[in-house]
Amino acid sequence: MKMSEPTQFTAQTLRGELSFDVDMRRHTSWRAGGVAKRMYQAADLADLQCFLQQLPVQEPLMAVGLGSNLLVRDGGYKGTLLLMLGALTELRMEGDLIYVQAGVAGAKLARFAASNHLCGAEFFVGIPGTMGGMLAMNAGCYGSETWQKVVRVQVLTRRGELLERTPQEYDIGYRHVTLRESSEEFFVGAWLKLEAGDVEKARQDIKVLMEKRSASQPLQLPNCGSVFRNPEGNHAAKLIEGCGLKGKTIGGAQVSEKHANFIVNIGDATATDIEDLINEVRTTVLRQTGVELHPEVKIVGEKLQ
Ligand SMILES: Cc1cc2nc3c(=O)[nH]c(=O)nc-3n(C[C@H](O)[C@H](O)[C@H](O)COP(=O)(O)OP(=O)(O)OC[C@H]3O[C@@H](n4cnc5c(N)ncnc54)[C@H](O)[C@@H]3O)c2cc1C
């Protein structure tokens, strides 16, 4: 398969959907950003494996879930994106473990666990990401984190080899996960262990968590959740608000009036507007407080020339 010639992509063995020049505003929760050269949405795990086995090794490659923690610069992504959402969707009980594939959304997982009388997955309901994205980010809230529930994960290597790994093979921390050995690979599934519990209580907790979120977060406007990681012993939102940055606007990007660690798209924000505002917030907070903020959001792709 030759990446520069779209017509040669229609290998008969592939059953998924390959798209070209994909507008990433449709695939990111900020509704901003450039174009991805190629995107592949596999039909299922076997199809994704087949795609990777055929892909030239030099092709830049990245996984995307719901794009709720992702900004693709306006110059675009000059490689292939693997869209897990709608591709890897299996979710089932395997003995006393939940097997969940990388494209399943957090809310669906939380509700599946509750309906199987399992507790401890309620927090996933408020994270608008896929299982793959939540594993990659060690997403969490209200005192719980994704990897606390993981018994083992299933990954595909760059060459399409299917492996299982244990949490001990990763360095795992706050919004941080890296494989100890050097290998380019993607999460395709996970086995989770949860405690048996009261399903009614789990459902009630899910409802309360959702209400809490809509009271404190600017969910009516496109956003990417918390932009910065909380520095040790401090809160990024508190520091940003303390510097008088709430409402600060660059182009169509604005520091939310409701939650200072959120940047919202108030119109036609470009990725450049958002990245410039991120840098402006960082510089101002560093100058005024001496604290360096680090983005939680992943920024990829090329700047506009
Ligand atoms: C309103 C709102 C609230 C949020 N609240 C929270 C919160 O409470 N806690 C929290 O932690 N986050 C929160 N987030 C951020 C975001 O939802 C999480 O980081 C989530 O885990 C991202 O999942 P995703 O599928 O959208 O990943 P994407 O945004 O698509 O990707 C994020 C990163 O993960 C990588 N990735 C995605 N899938 C895979 C895969 N299968 N294998 C390997 N790498 C992969 C991507 O390459 C990228 O680097 C919030 C976001 C929003 C918009």
The ligand as an SDF file (V2000), in Angstrom:
LIG
                    3D

 53 58  0  0  0  0  0  0  0  0999 V2000
  -16.4550   18.6250   29.4130 C   0  0  0  0  0  0  0  0  0  0  0  0
  -15.2220   17.8070   29.6510 C   0  0  0  0  0  0  0  0  0  0  0  0
  -14.9600   17.2950   30.9030 C   0  0  0  0  0  0  0  0  0  0  0  0
  -13.8170   16.5130   31.1390 C   0  0  0  0  0  0  0  0  0  0  0  0
  -13.6060   16.0190   32.3890 N   0  0  0  0  0  0  0  0  0  0  0  0
  -12.5240   15.2430   32.6140 C   0  0  0  0  0  0  0  0  0  0  0  0
  -12.2840   14.6910   33.9240 C   0  0  0  0  0  0  0  0  0  0  0  0
  -13.0630   14.8720   34.8590 O   0  0  0  0  0  0  0  0  0  0  0  0
  -11.1840   13.9470   34.1090 N   0  0  0  0  0  0  0  0  0  0  0  0
  -10.2980   13.7010   33.1070 C   0  0  0  0  0  0  0  0  0  0  0  0
   -9.3080   12.9960   33.3350 O   0  0  0  0  0  0  0  0  0  0  0  0
  -10.4820   14.2140   31.8710 N   0  0  0  0  0  0  0  0  0  0  0  0
  -11.5720   14.9750   31.5970 C   0  0  0  0  0  0  0  0  0  0  0  0
  -11.7610   15.4890   30.3580 N   0  0  0  0  0  0  0  0  0  0  0  0
  -10.7350   15.2740   29.2990 C   0  0  0  0  0  0  0  0  0  0  0  0
  -10.9760   14.0530   28.4030 C   0  0  0  0  0  0  0  0  0  0  0  0
  -12.3490   13.6970   28.3610 O   0  0  0  0  0  0  0  0  0  0  0  0
  -10.1670   12.8540   28.8680 C   0  0  0  0  0  0  0  0  0  0  0  0
   -8.7780   13.1280   28.8020 O   0  0  0  0  0  0  0  0  0  0  0  0
  -10.4350   11.5930   28.0410 C   0  0  0  0  0  0  0  0  0  0  0  0
   -9.7330   10.5180   28.5870 O   0  0  0  0  0  0  0  0  0  0  0  0
  -10.0400   11.7480   26.5630 C   0  0  0  0  0  0  0  0  0  0  0  0
  -10.5480   10.6290   25.8680 O   0  0  0  0  0  0  0  0  0  0  0  0
  -10.7410   10.6860   24.2850 P   0  0  0  0  0  0  0  0  0  0  0  0
  -11.2240    9.3580   23.8680 O   0  0  0  0  0  0  0  0  0  0  0  0
  -11.5880   11.8450   23.9010 O   0  0  0  0  0  0  0  0  0  0  0  0
   -9.2610   10.9070   23.8140 O   0  0  0  0  0  0  0  0  0  0  0  0
   -8.7270   11.8830   22.6580 P   0  0  0  0  0  0  0  0  0  0  0  0
   -8.9880   13.2850   23.0570 O   0  0  0  0  0  0  0  0  0  0  0  0
   -9.2590   11.4460   21.3630 O   0  0  0  0  0  0  0  0  0  0  0  0
   -7.1620   11.6000   22.7450 O   0  0  0  0  0  0  0  0  0  0  0  0
   -6.4210   12.0530   23.8580 C   0  0  0  0  0  0  0  0  0  0  0  0
   -5.0430   11.3950   23.8310 C   0  0  0  0  0  0  0  0  0  0  0  0
   -5.1950    9.9920   24.0340 O   0  0  0  0  0  0  0  0  0  0  0  0
   -4.6110    9.2760   22.9450 C   0  0  0  0  0  0  0  0  0  0  0  0
   -5.4490    8.1120   22.6690 N   0  0  0  0  0  0  0  0  0  0  0  0
   -6.7810    8.0920   22.3950 C   0  0  0  0  0  0  0  0  0  0  0  0
   -7.1910    6.8350   22.1840 N   0  0  0  0  0  0  0  0  0  0  0  0
   -6.0850    6.0420   22.3180 C   0  0  0  0  0  0  0  0  0  0  0  0
   -5.8580    4.6440   22.2020 C   0  0  0  0  0  0  0  0  0  0  0  0
   -6.8400    3.7950   21.9160 N   0  0  0  0  0  0  0  0  0  0  0  0
   -4.5990    4.1840   22.3900 N   0  0  0  0  0  0  0  0  0  0  0  0
   -3.5910    5.0260   22.6760 C   0  0  0  0  0  0  0  0  0  0  0  0
   -3.7380    6.3620   22.7930 N   0  0  0  0  0  0  0  0  0  0  0  0
   -4.9830    6.8590   22.6260 C   0  0  0  0  0  0  0  0  0  0  0  0
   -4.6160   10.2530   21.7620 C   0  0  0  0  0  0  0  0  0  0  0  0
   -3.6340    9.9020   20.8050 O   0  0  0  0  0  0  0  0  0  0  0  0
   -4.3260   11.5610   22.4940 C   0  0  0  0  0  0  0  0  0  0  0  0
   -2.9450   11.6860   22.7410 O   0  0  0  0  0  0  0  0  0  0  0  0
  -12.9060   16.2620   30.0800 C   0  0  0  0  0  0  0  0  0  0  0  0
  -13.1740   16.7790   28.8060 C   0  0  0  0  0  0  0  0  0  0  0  0
  -14.3180   17.5350   28.5840 C   0  0  0  0  0  0  0  0  0  0  0  0
  -14.6100   18.0620   27.1990 C   0  0  0  0  0  0  0  0  0  0  0  0
  1  2  1  0
  2  3  1  0
  2 52  2  0
  3  4  2  0
  4  5  1  0
  4 50  1  0
  5  6  2  0
  6  7  1  0
  6 13  1  0
  7  8  2  0
  7  9  1  0
  9 10  1  0
 10 11  2  0
 10 12  1  0
 12 13  2  0
 13 14  1  0
 14 15  1  0
 14 50  1  0
 15 16  1  0
 16 17  1  0
 16 18  1  0
 18 19  1  0
 18 20  1  0
 20 21  1  0
 20 22  1  0
 22 23  1  0
 23 24  1  0
 24 25  2  0
 24 26  1  0
 24 27  1  0
 27 28  1  0
 28 29  2  0
 28 30  1  0
 28 31  1  0
 31 32  1  0
 32 33  1  0
 33 34  1  0
 33 48  1  0
 34 35  1  0
 35 36  1  0
 35 46  1  0
 36 37  1  0
 36 45  1  0
 37 38  2  0
 38 39  1  0
 39 40  1  0
 39 45  2  0
 40 41  1  0
 40 42  2  0
 42 43  1  0
 43 44  2  0
 44 45  1  0
 46 47  1  0
 46 48  1  0
 48 49  1  0
 50 51  2  0
 51 52  1  0
 52 53  1  0
M  END
$$$$
